[in-house]
Amino acid sequence: MKKTLGTIVTAAAVVLLTDTAEVVGAFALYTILMALFTNPVIDAVKNIVT
């Protein structure tokens, strides 16, 4: 979970620092989505299944 939070904070900082760069914003959004849909979602699915 620490890794996920760190990734989100880093991506948010990148977006805030370079809000004019579309590519960087898209990459940061992608990073946030990947962070959200890896650890927490997989853990939730495991909890539901087991």
C-alpha distance matrix in Angstrom:
0.0 3.8 5.4 5.1 6.3 8.6 9.9 10.7 12.4 14.2 15.4 16.6 18.4 20.0 21.2 22.7 24.4 25.9 26.4 29.6 28.3 27.8 26.4 23.8 22.9 22.8 20.6 18.1 18.2 17.7 14.7 13.2 14.3 13.0 9.4 10.1 12.0 10.2 7.1 7.8 11.4 11.9 10.5 12.8 15.6 15.4 15.7 18.6 20.3 20.3
3.8 0.0 3.8 5.4 5.2 6.1 8.5 10.0 10.5 12.1 14.1 15.3 16.4 18.2 20.0 21.0 22.4 24.2 25.1 28.4 27.2 27.2 25.8 22.8 22.3 22.7 20.3 17.6 18.4 18.3 14.8 13.6 15.7 14.5 10.8 12.2 14.6 12.9 10.4 11.3 14.9 15.4 14.3 16.6 19.4 19.1 19.5 22.4 24.1 24.0
5.4 3.8 0.0 3.8 5.5 5.1 6.1 8.7 9.9 10.4 12.2 14.2 15.3 16.4 18.3 19.9 21.0 22.4 23.5 26.5 24.9 24.8 23.0 20.1 20.0 20.1 17.4 15.1 16.2 15.6 12.0 11.6 13.7 11.9 8.5 11.0 13.1 11.0 9.3 11.4 14.4 14.7 14.4 17.0 19.2 19.2 20.2 23.0 24.3 24.5
5.1 5.4 3.8 0.0 3.8 5.4 5.1 6.3 8.7 9.9 10.6 12.3 14.3 15.4 16.6 18.4 20.0 21.2 21.7 24.8 23.3 22.8 21.3 18.7 17.9 17.8 15.5 13.1 13.4 13.0 9.7 8.5 10.3 9.1 5.4 7.3 9.9 8.7 7.4 8.7 11.7 12.7 12.8 14.8 17.1 17.7 18.7 21.0 22.5 23.3
6.3 5.2 5.5 3.8 0.0 3.8 5.4 5.1 6.2 8.5 9.9 10.5 12.3 14.2 15.3 16.5 18.3 20.0 20.5 23.9 22.9 22.8 21.8 18.8 17.8 18.4 16.5 13.4 13.9 14.5 11.3 9.4 11.9 11.8 8.1 9.2 12.5 12.0 10.6 10.9 14.0 15.6 15.2 16.7 19.5 20.3 20.6 22.9 25.0 25.6
8.6 6.1 5.1 5.4 3.8 0.0 3.8 5.5 5.1 6.0 8.5 9.8 10.5 12.2 14.2 15.3 16.4 18.2 19.3 22.6 21.5 21.8 20.6 17.3 16.9 17.9 15.5 12.5 14.1 14.6 11.0 10.2 13.3 12.7 9.5 11.7 14.7 13.8 12.8 13.9 16.9 18.1 18.0 19.9 22.4 23.0 23.7 26.1 27.9 28.4
9.9 8.5 6.1 5.1 5.4 3.8 0.0 3.8 5.5 5.1 6.1 8.5 9.9 10.5 12.3 14.2 15.3 16.4 17.4 20.4 18.9 18.8 17.3 14.3 14.0 14.5 11.9 9.2 10.9 10.9 7.3 7.0 10.2 9.5 6.8 9.7 12.4 11.8 11.9 13.3 15.7 16.9 17.6 19.4 21.4 22.4 23.6 25.6 27.1 28.1
10.7 10.0 8.7 6.3 5.1 5.5 3.8 0.0 3.8 5.5 5.1 6.0 8.6 9.9 10.5 12.2 14.2 15.4 15.6 18.9 17.9 17.7 16.9 13.9 12.6 13.4 11.8 8.4 9.1 10.3 7.4 5.4 8.9 9.6 7.0 8.5 11.9 12.4 12.6 13.0 15.2 17.2 17.8 18.9 21.2 22.6 23.4 25.1 27.1 28.3
12.4 10.5 9.9 8.7 6.2 5.1 5.5 3.8 0.0 3.8 5.5 5.1 6.1 8.6 9.9 10.5 12.2 14.2 14.9 18.4 17.9 18.4 17.9 14.5 13.5 15.2 13.6 10.0 11.6 13.3 10.5 8.9 12.6 13.3 10.7 12.2 15.7 16.0 15.7 16.0 18.6 20.6 20.8 22.0 24.5 25.8 26.3 28.2 30.3 31.3
14.2 12.1 10.4 9.9 8.5 6.0 5.1 5.5 3.8 0.0 3.8 5.4 5.1 6.2 8.7 9.9 10.5 12.2 13.7 16.8 15.7 16.6 15.6 12.0 11.9 13.7 11.6 8.4 11.1 12.4 9.4 9.2 13.0 13.2 11.3 13.6 16.7 16.7 16.9 17.9 20.2 21.8 22.5 24.0 26.2 27.3 28.3 30.2 32.0 33.0
15.4 14.1 12.2 10.6 9.9 8.5 6.1 5.1 5.5 3.8 0.0 3.8 5.4 5.1 6.2 8.7 9.9 10.6 11.4 14.4 13.1 13.4 12.5 9.2 8.5 10.1 8.3 4.8 7.4 9.1 6.7 6.6 10.3 11.2 10.1 12.1 14.9 15.6 16.6 17.5 19.1 21.0 22.2 23.4 25.2 26.8 28.0 29.5 31.2 32.7
16.6 15.3 14.2 12.3 10.5 9.8 8.5 6.0 5.1 5.4 3.8 0.0 3.8 5.4 5.1 6.2 8.6 10.0 10.0 13.6 13.4 13.8 14.0 10.7 9.1 11.4 10.8 7.1 8.5 11.4 9.7 8.3 11.8 13.6 12.2 13.3 16.6 17.8 18.4 18.5 20.3 22.7 23.6 24.2 26.4 28.3 29.0 30.4 32.5 34.0
18.4 16.4 15.3 14.3 12.3 10.5 9.9 8.6 6.1 5.1 5.4 3.8 0.0 3.8 5.4 5.1 6.1 8.5 9.7 13.2 13.1 14.6 14.7 11.0 10.4 13.4 12.4 9.1 11.5 14.1 12.1 11.5 15.2 16.5 15.0 16.6 19.8 20.6 21.0 21.5 23.5 25.7 26.4 27.4 29.6 31.2 31.9 33.6 35.6 36.9
20.0 18.2 16.4 15.4 14.2 12.2 10.5 9.9 8.6 6.2 5.1 5.4 3.8 0.0 3.8 5.5 5.2 6.0 7.9 10.8 9.9 11.5 11.2 7.5 7.7 10.7 9.5 7.0 10.1 12.3 10.8 11.3 14.7 15.7 15.1 17.1 19.8 20.6 21.6 22.5 24.1 26.1 27.3 28.4 30.2 31.9 33.0 34.5 36.3 37.8
21.2 20.0 18.3 16.6 15.3 14.2 12.3 10.5 9.9 8.7 6.2 5.1 5.4 3.8 0.0 3.8 5.6 5.3 5.2 8.5 8.4 9.4 10.2 7.1 5.5 8.9 9.2 6.6 8.5 11.6 11.1 10.9 13.8 15.7 15.4 16.7 19.4 20.9 22.2 22.6 23.8 26.2 27.5 28.2 30.0 32.0 33.0 34.1 36.0 37.8
22.7 21.0 19.9 18.4 16.5 15.3 14.2 12.2 10.5 9.9 8.7 6.2 5.1 5.5 3.8 0.0 3.8 5.6 5.5 9.2 10.3 12.0 13.4 10.4 9.0 12.6 13.0 10.2 11.9 15.2 14.5 13.7 16.9 18.9 18.1 19.2 22.2 23.7 24.6 24.6 26.2 28.7 29.7 30.2 32.3 34.3 35.0 36.2 38.4 40.0
24.4 22.4 21.0 20.0 18.3 16.4 15.3 14.2 12.2 10.5 9.9 8.6 6.1 5.2 5.6 3.8 0.0 3.8 6.0 8.7 9.5 12.2 13.1 10.0 10.0 13.7 13.5 11.4 14.0 16.7 15.8 15.8 19.1 20.6 20.0 21.6 24.5 25.5 26.5 27.0 28.7 30.8 31.9 32.8 34.8 36.6 37.5 38.9 40.8 42.4
25.9 24.2 22.4 21.2 20.0 18.2 16.4 15.4 14.2 12.2 10.6 10.0 8.5 6.0 5.3 5.6 3.8 0.0 3.8 5.4 5.7 8.7 9.8 7.2 7.6 11.2 11.6 10.4 12.8 15.3 15.2 15.7 18.5 20.1 20.1 21.8 24.2 25.5 27.0 27.7 28.9 31.0 32.5 33.3 35.0 36.9 38.1 39.3 41.0 42.8
26.4 25.1 23.5 21.7 20.5 19.3 17.4 15.6 14.9 13.7 11.4 10.0 9.7 7.9 5.2 5.5 6.0 3.8 0.0 3.8 5.7 7.5 9.8 8.1 6.7 10.3 11.8 10.5 11.8 14.9 15.4 15.3 17.7 19.9 20.2 21.2 23.6 25.4 27.0 27.3 28.2 30.7 32.2 32.6 34.2 36.5 37.5 38.4 40.3 42.3
29.6 28.4 26.5 24.8 23.9 22.6 20.4 18.9 18.4 16.8 14.4 13.6 13.2 10.8 8.5 9.2 8.7 5.4 3.8 0.0 3.8 6.1 9.0 8.5 8.0 11.0 12.9 12.6 13.9 16.5 17.5 18.0 20.0 22.1 22.8 24.0 26.0 27.8 29.8 30.2 30.9 33.2 35.1 35.4 36.8 39.2 40.4 41.1 42.9 45.0
28.3 27.2 24.9 23.3 22.9 21.5 18.9 17.9 17.9 15.7 13.1 13.4 13.1 9.9 8.4 10.3 9.5 5.7 5.7 3.8 0.0 3.8 5.6 5.4 6.2 8.7 10.0 10.7 12.3 14.3 15.3 16.6 18.4 20.0 21.1 22.6 24.3 25.9 28.0 28.9 29.4 31.4 33.5 34.1 35.3 37.5 39.0 39.8 41.3 43.5
27.8 27.2 24.8 22.8 22.8 21.8 18.8 17.7 18.4 16.6 13.4 13.8 14.6 11.5 9.4 12.0 12.2 8.7 7.5 6.1 3.8 0.0 3.8 5.5 5.1 6.1 8.5 9.8 10.4 12.1 14.1 15.2 16.4 18.1 19.8 21.0 22.3 24.1 26.6 27.4 27.4 29.5 31.9 32.3 33.1 35.6 37.2 37.6 39.1 41.5
26.4 25.8 23.0 21.3 21.8 20.6 17.3 16.9 17.9 15.6 12.5 14.0 14.7 11.2 10.2 13.4 13.1 9.8 9.8 9.0 5.6 3.8 0.0 3.8 5.4 5.1 6.1 8.5 9.8 10.4 12.2 14.2 15.3 16.3 18.2 19.9 20.9 22.3 24.9 26.1 26.2 27.9 30.4 31.1 31.8 34.0 35.9 36.5 37.6 39.9
23.8 22.8 20.1 18.7 18.8 17.3 14.3 13.9 14.5 12.0 9.2 10.7 11.0 7.5 7.1 10.4 10.0 7.2 8.1 8.5 5.4 5.5 3.8 0.0 3.8 5.4 5.0 6.0 8.5 9.7 10.3 12.2 14.1 15.1 16.2 18.2 19.8 20.9 23.1 24.3 24.9 26.6 28.8 29.7 30.7 32.7 34.5 35.4 36.7 38.7
22.9 22.3 20.0 17.9 17.8 16.9 14.0 12.6 13.5 11.9 8.5 9.1 10.4 7.7 5.5 9.0 10.0 7.6 6.7 8.0 6.2 5.1 5.4 3.8 0.0 3.8 5.4 5.0 6.1 8.5 9.7 10.5 12.2 14.1 15.2 16.4 18.2 19.9 22.1 22.8 23.2 25.4 27.4 27.9 29.1 31.4 32.9 33.6 35.1 37.3
22.8 22.7 20.1 17.8 18.4 17.9 14.5 13.4 15.2 13.7 10.1 11.4 13.4 10.7 8.9 12.6 13.7 11.2 10.3 11.0 8.7 6.1 5.1 5.4 3.8 0.0 3.8 5.4 5.1 6.1 8.5 9.8 10.5 12.1 14.1 15.3 16.3 18.1 20.8 21.6 21.5 23.5 26.0 26.4 27.1 29.6 31.3 31.7 33.0 35.5
20.6 20.3 17.4 15.5 16.5 15.5 11.9 11.8 13.6 11.6 8.3 10.8 12.4 9.5 9.2 13.0 13.5 11.6 11.8 12.9 10.0 8.5 6.1 5.0 5.4 3.8 0.0 3.8 5.4 5.0 6.1 8.6 9.8 10.4 12.1 14.2 15.2 16.3 18.9 20.2 20.5 22.0 24.4 25.4 26.1 28.1 30.1 30.9 32.0 34.1
18.1 17.6 15.1 13.1 13.4 12.5 9.2 8.4 10.0 8.4 4.8 7.1 9.1 7.0 6.6 10.2 11.4 10.4 10.5 12.6 10.7 9.8 8.5 6.0 5.0 5.4 3.8 0.0 3.8 5.4 4.9 6.2 8.6 9.8 10.4 12.3 14.2 15.4 17.4 18.4 19.1 21.0 22.9 23.8 25.1 27.1 28.6 29.6 31.1 33.0
18.2 18.4 16.2 13.4 13.9 14.1 10.9 9.1 11.6 11.1 7.4 8.5 11.5 10.1 8.5 11.9 14.0 12.8 11.8 13.9 12.3 10.4 9.8 8.5 6.1 5.1 5.4 3.8 0.0 3.8 5.4 5.1 6.2 8.5 9.8 10.5 12.2 14.2 16.5 17.0 17.2 19.4 21.6 21.9 23.0 25.4 26.9 27.5 29.1 31.3
17.7 18.3 15.6 13.0 14.5 14.6 10.9 10.3 13.3 12.4 9.1 11.4 14.1 12.3 11.6 15.2 16.7 15.3 14.9 16.5 14.3 12.1 10.4 9.7 8.5 6.1 5.0 5.4 3.8 0.0 3.8 5.5 5.1 6.1 8.5 9.8 10.4 12.1 14.9 16.0 15.8 17.5 20.0 20.7 21.3 23.6 25.5 26.1 27.2 29.5
14.7 14.8 12.0 9.7 11.3 11.0 7.3 7.4 10.5 9.4 6.7 9.7 12.1 10.8 11.1 14.5 15.8 15.2 15.4 17.5 15.3 14.1 12.2 10.3 9.7 8.5 6.1 4.9 5.4 3.8 0.0 3.8 5.5 5.1 6.1 8.6 9.9 10.6 12.9 14.3 14.9 16.4 18.5 19.7 20.7 22.5 24.3 25.5 26.7 28.5
13.2 13.6 11.6 8.5 9.4 10.2 7.0 5.4 8.9 9.2 6.6 8.3 11.5 11.3 10.9 13.7 15.8 15.7 15.3 18.0 16.6 15.2 14.2 12.2 10.5 9.8 8.6 6.2 5.1 5.5 3.8 0.0 3.8 5.5 5.1 6.2 8.6 10.2 11.8 12.3 13.2 15.4 17.0 17.8 19.2 21.3 22.6 23.6 25.3 27.2
14.3 15.7 13.7 10.3 11.9 13.3 10.2 8.9 12.6 13.0 10.3 11.8 15.2 14.7 13.8 16.9 19.1 18.5 17.7 20.0 18.4 16.4 15.3 14.1 12.2 10.5 9.8 8.6 6.2 5.1 5.5 3.8 0.0 3.8 5.4 5.1 6.0 8.5 11.1 11.3 11.1 13.4 15.6 16.0 16.9 19.3 20.8 21.4 22.9 25.2
13.0 14.5 11.9 9.1 11.8 12.7 9.5 9.6 13.3 13.2 11.2 13.6 16.5 15.7 15.7 18.9 20.6 20.1 19.9 22.1 20.0 18.1 16.3 15.1 14.1 12.1 10.4 9.8 8.5 6.1 5.1 5.5 3.8 0.0 3.8 5.5 5.2 6.0 9.0 10.5 10.4 11.6 14.2 15.3 15.9 17.8 19.8 20.7 21.7 23.8
9.4 10.8 8.5 5.4 8.1 9.5 6.8 7.0 10.7 11.3 10.1 12.2 15.0 15.1 15.4 18.1 20.0 20.1 20.2 22.8 21.1 19.8 18.2 16.2 15.2 14.1 12.1 10.4 9.8 8.5 6.1 5.1 5.4 3.8 0.0 3.8 5.6 5.6 7.0 8.4 9.6 11.0 12.6 14.0 15.4 16.9 18.5 20.0 21.3 22.9
10.1 12.2 11.0 7.3 9.2 11.7 9.7 8.5 12.2 13.6 12.1 13.3 16.6 17.1 16.7 19.2 21.6 21.8 21.2 24.0 22.6 21.0 19.9 18.2 16.4 15.3 14.2 12.3 10.5 9.8 8.6 6.2 5.1 5.5 3.8 0.0 3.8 5.8 6.9 6.4 7.1 9.7 11.2 11.6 13.2 15.4 16.5 17.5 19.3 21.1
12.0 14.6 13.1 9.9 12.5 14.7 12.4 11.9 15.7 16.7 14.9 16.6 19.8 19.8 19.4 22.2 24.5 24.2 23.6 26.0 24.3 22.3 20.9 19.8 18.2 16.3 15.2 14.2 12.2 10.4 9.9 8.6 6.0 5.2 5.6 3.8 0.0 3.8 6.4 6.6 5.4 7.4 10.0 10.4 11.0 13.3 15.1 15.7 17.0 19.2
10.2 12.9 11.0 8.7 12.0 13.8 11.8 12.4 16.0 16.7 15.6 17.8 20.6 20.6 20.9 23.7 25.5 25.5 25.4 27.8 25.9 24.1 22.3 20.9 19.9 18.1 16.3 15.4 14.2 12.1 10.6 10.2 8.5 6.0 5.6 5.8 3.8 0.0 3.8 6.1 5.9 5.9 8.4 10.2 10.7 12.0 14.2 15.6 16.3 18.0
7.1 10.4 9.3 7.4 10.6 12.8 11.9 12.6 15.7 16.9 16.6 18.4 21.0 21.6 22.2 24.6 26.5 27.0 27.0 29.8 28.0 26.6 24.9 23.1 22.1 20.8 18.9 17.4 16.5 14.9 12.9 11.8 11.1 9.0 7.0 6.9 6.4 3.8 0.0 3.8 5.7 5.4 6.1 8.6 10.1 10.6 12.2 14.3 15.4 16.4
7.8 11.3 11.4 8.7 10.9 13.9 13.3 13.0 16.0 17.9 17.5 18.5 21.5 22.5 22.6 24.6 27.0 27.7 27.3 30.2 28.9 27.4 26.1 24.3 22.8 21.6 20.2 18.4 17.0 16.0 14.3 12.3 11.3 10.5 8.4 6.4 6.6 6.1 3.8 0.0 3.8 5.6 5.1 6.1 8.6 9.9 10.5 12.3 14.3 15.4
11.4 14.9 14.4 11.7 14.0 16.9 15.7 15.2 18.6 20.2 19.1 20.3 23.5 24.1 23.8 26.2 28.7 28.9 28.2 30.9 29.4 27.4 26.2 24.9 23.2 21.5 20.5 19.1 17.2 15.8 14.9 13.2 11.1 10.4 9.6 7.1 5.4 5.9 5.7 3.8 0.0 3.8 5.4 5.0 6.1 8.5 9.8 10.6 12.2 14.2
11.9 15.4 14.7 12.7 15.6 18.1 16.9 17.2 20.6 21.8 21.0 22.7 25.7 26.1 26.2 28.7 30.8 31.0 30.7 33.2 31.4 29.5 27.9 26.6 25.4 23.5 22.0 21.0 19.4 17.5 16.4 15.4 13.4 11.6 11.0 9.7 7.4 5.9 5.4 5.6 3.8 0.0 3.8 5.4 5.1 6.1 8.6 9.9 10.5 12.2
10.5 14.3 14.4 12.8 15.2 18.0 17.6 17.8 20.8 22.5 22.2 23.6 26.4 27.3 27.5 29.7 31.9 32.5 32.2 35.1 33.5 31.9 30.4 28.8 27.4 26.0 24.4 22.9 21.6 20.0 18.5 17.0 15.6 14.2 12.6 11.2 10.0 8.4 6.1 5.1 5.4 3.8 0.0 3.8 5.5 5.1 6.2 8.7 9.9 10.6
12.8 16.6 17.0 14.8 16.7 19.9 19.4 18.9 22.0 24.0 23.4 24.2 27.4 28.4 28.2 30.2 32.8 33.3 32.6 35.4 34.1 32.3 31.1 29.7 27.9 26.4 25.4 23.8 21.9 20.7 19.7 17.8 16.0 15.3 14.0 11.6 10.4 10.2 8.6 6.1 5.0 5.4 3.8 0.0 3.8 5.4 5.1 6.3 8.7 10.1
15.6 19.4 19.2 17.1 19.5 22.4 21.4 21.2 24.5 26.2 25.2 26.4 29.6 30.2 30.0 32.3 34.8 35.0 34.2 36.8 35.3 33.1 31.8 30.7 29.1 27.1 26.1 25.1 23.0 21.3 20.7 19.2 16.9 15.9 15.4 13.2 11.0 10.7 10.1 8.6 6.1 5.1 5.5 3.8 0.0 3.8 5.4 5.1 6.1 8.6
15.4 19.1 19.2 17.7 20.3 23.0 22.4 22.6 25.8 27.3 26.8 28.3 31.2 31.9 32.0 34.3 36.6 36.9 36.5 39.2 37.5 35.6 34.0 32.7 31.4 29.6 28.1 27.1 25.4 23.6 22.5 21.3 19.3 17.8 16.9 15.4 13.3 12.0 10.6 9.9 8.5 6.1 5.1 5.4 3.8 0.0 3.8 5.5 5.2 6.0
15.7 19.5 20.2 18.7 20.6 23.7 23.6 23.4 26.3 28.3 28.0 29.0 31.9 33.0 33.0 35.0 37.5 38.1 37.5 40.4 39.0 37.2 35.9 34.5 32.9 31.3 30.1 28.6 26.9 25.5 24.3 22.6 20.8 19.8 18.5 16.5 15.1 14.2 12.2 10.5 9.8 8.6 6.2 5.1 5.4 3.8 0.0 3.8 5.6 5.4
18.6 22.4 23.0 21.0 22.9 26.1 25.6 25.1 28.2 30.2 29.5 30.4 33.6 34.5 34.1 36.2 38.9 39.3 38.4 41.1 39.8 37.6 36.5 35.4 33.6 31.7 30.9 29.6 27.5 26.1 25.5 23.6 21.4 20.7 20.0 17.5 15.7 15.6 14.3 12.3 10.6 9.9 8.7 6.3 5.1 5.5 3.8 0.0 3.8 5.7
20.3 24.1 24.3 22.5 25.0 27.9 27.1 27.1 30.3 32.0 31.2 32.5 35.6 36.3 36.0 38.4 40.8 41.0 40.3 42.9 41.3 39.1 37.6 36.7 35.1 33.0 32.0 31.1 29.1 27.2 26.7 25.3 22.9 21.7 21.3 19.3 17.0 16.3 15.4 14.3 12.2 10.5 9.9 8.7 6.1 5.2 5.6 3.8 0.0 3.8
20.3 24.0 24.5 23.3 25.6 28.4 28.1 28.3 31.3 33.0 32.7 34.0 36.9 37.8 37.8 40.0 42.4 42.8 42.3 45.0 43.5 41.5 39.9 38.7 37.3 35.5 34.1 33.0 31.3 29.5 28.5 27.2 25.2 23.8 22.9 21.1 19.2 18.0 16.4 15.4 14.2 12.2 10.6 10.1 8.6 6.0 5.4 5.7 3.8 0.0
